């Protein structure tokens, strides 16, 4: 319970700081809208091609948003020196990591809500419960892996180049598993809860592994 309270406190601190500063979320939301508008004109989308290309556009935008969101989560703490200060406290490293990863995950979910709404508005993509469930379920594992390798990359000089090289291959399973399900959902086909549950199980597995590995990553 103590670790849970610490994780919640860290997440609340990060979210409060983002709310007061309003640096990351407005930039990510602007990027999402611009990416959708560019895709709309670049692919010359219409009512027929929009839903067909929507899954690819969603994954591409989501990957780039995730790289920025998770990269800034730990890079900002490293630049201010506050990460080292937190590690000097008796709080477990896993709890500190879980809190920061949770806050970054919330930022990603908010950005995904903007992304899905924008795709429905500009691309005519059908917005269903299945689309939302699959996208949010994939975010669980994406947040865990993105935060873990962002913490590792933040300790290097080439963090902007190292983070994509480390995390993109490990995000691939979520795209491979979620891609067909999203295509079916955008196409209006009826799908069960199995894709979402599979993505949730995989994400939970990566969360456990990331929390356990955080002690070694943050102590380096």
N, C-alpha and C positions, 0 to 999 in steps of 0.2 A: 504493500500500500504506500509506503514511503516513496518508492521509485515512481509510482503512478502520480502522486502529488507533485513530485519534482518535475516530471514530464509535462504535466498540465500547466504548472507555473511557468516553465520555459516557453511553452507554446503560447500561453497568454501574453507573456512579455513580448515575444516576437510579433504577434498579431497586433498588439497595442502599438508597438513601435511603427509597424507598417501603416496602421490607421492614422497615426498622428503625422507621419512623414509623407504618406501618399506618394511614394517614389516608384515602387515596383508595380503595383496593381494597375495604375493608370497607363503606365508604359506598356504593360503586357496586353491590356484591353485594346489600346490603340493599335498595337502590332497585329492582334487577332483580326480586328476589323479591316485594317489595310490589306492583310494577307488574303482575306475572303474577297475583297473588292478586286484585288489584282488577279486572283484565280478566276473570278467571274469573267473578267475581260480577256485574260490570257487564253482560257479554254473555250471562250464563246459559249458559255453554258446556256442551256434552255431547259424547259420543263422535263425533257426526256433525258438529257445527258447529265443534268445536275445531280439527281439521286444516284446515278451510276458512278460518277466520279467523286461523290461526297466522302466515301470512306478514306480514299487516298488523301484528299485535301485535309480531312480531319486529323489523320495520323501525322502528316507532315507538319502541320501547324502545332499540334500537341507536342511533338518531339522538340521543336525549336523553343516553344514556350517553357517546357520542362527544363531544358538546358539553362535557360536564363534564370528561371525561378530558383532552381536548386543551386546553381553556381553562386548567385548573390547571397543565398542564405548563409553559407559558411565563409565566403570571401569577405563579406562585410564585417563579420565578427573578427576575422583574422586581421583585417586592416586596422580595426579599432583597438585590437588587443584584448577585447572582452572575452574571447574564447579561452585564452590562457587563464584569465581570471576565474572563469567558471570551472575550469579543470582543476584549479587549486582548492576548490571547495570540497567537502567530504561527499558531495553528491556523486552517485555512480555515473560513469561515463555513458552507460547504456541509457539511463534516464534522460541525461542531457541531450543525447542524440535523438531519442524518441520524441522529445519535446520540439526540437528544431525541425525534425523531419515532419512531424505532425503539422506544425505551422506552415511549412512549405507546401505540404499536401493540401491544406485548406486553401492556400493561394492558388494552387493548381486547379482545384475544384471550382473556385469562383471564376477563374479564367475559362475553364471548360464550359461553364454555364453561358458565358458571353459568346464563346465559340459556337455552341449548338444553336443559340438563339440567332446569331448572325447568319449561320448557314441556312437556317429555316427562312430567314427574311430575304437574304440576297440570292441564295442558290435554289430556293424552293425545295430544300431537302425536308422530307417528312420527319417531324420530331415526335418520336414515340417513347413509351416507357422502356421498351427494349433497348433503344439507342442510348438513352440516358443510363440505364443499368449497366450495359456493357462498357461504356466509356468510363463511368465512375469506378466500376470494378477493376478495370485495368489500371486506374490511377493509384490503387493501393500499392501494387508492386513497383510501379514506376517511381512513386515517391520514396519508397524504401531504398531502392538501388540508386536513384539519383542523389539522394541525400548522403548516402554512404560514400560514394565516389566523389561527390563534391567536397566532403570533409577531407578526403585524401588529396584531391587535386589542389585544395586551398593552401596546402603546405608547400607547394612548388611554385616556381616562377612562371611556368608556362601553363597555368591552370586553365586558361581559356581554351587551349589546344588539347590538354590532357583529358579533361572531363568528357568531351564527346568521344574520344578514342576509347575510353574505358567503359562508358556506360551504354553507348549505342548498341554494341553487340548483345548486351544483356537485356536491353529493352526489346530486342527482336522477338522473343517468344510471345510477348503480349500482343505484338502486331500480328504475328502469324496466327495466334489463337483467336484474337478478336476481329481480325480482318474479315474472314468469311461470315462471321455472325453479324458484323455491322453491315456488310453488303446485303445480307438477307433482310435485316431490319429496315435498312433504307429502301429496299425494294418492296417493302410491304408484306413480306412473307412472315408467316407465323413461326416463331421460334420459342423454344422452351427456356427454362431458367438454367439449363446445363452450361451454356457458355459463360454466363455471369458467375455461376458457382465455381467453375473451373478457374476463371481468372481470379476470383477471390481467394481460392485455396492456394494458388500459386503466389499471389501477393502476400498472403499471410506467412507462407514459408519464407519468402524473401525478407519479410519484416523481422521474423525471429532471427534469421541468419545475420541481418544487418545490425540488430541490437546487440547480438553476441559479439560481432566483429568490431563494433564501435570502440570498445575499450582499447583494442590494439591500434586502430586507426587514429583515434584522437590523442593517444599517448605518444605517438611518434613525433 
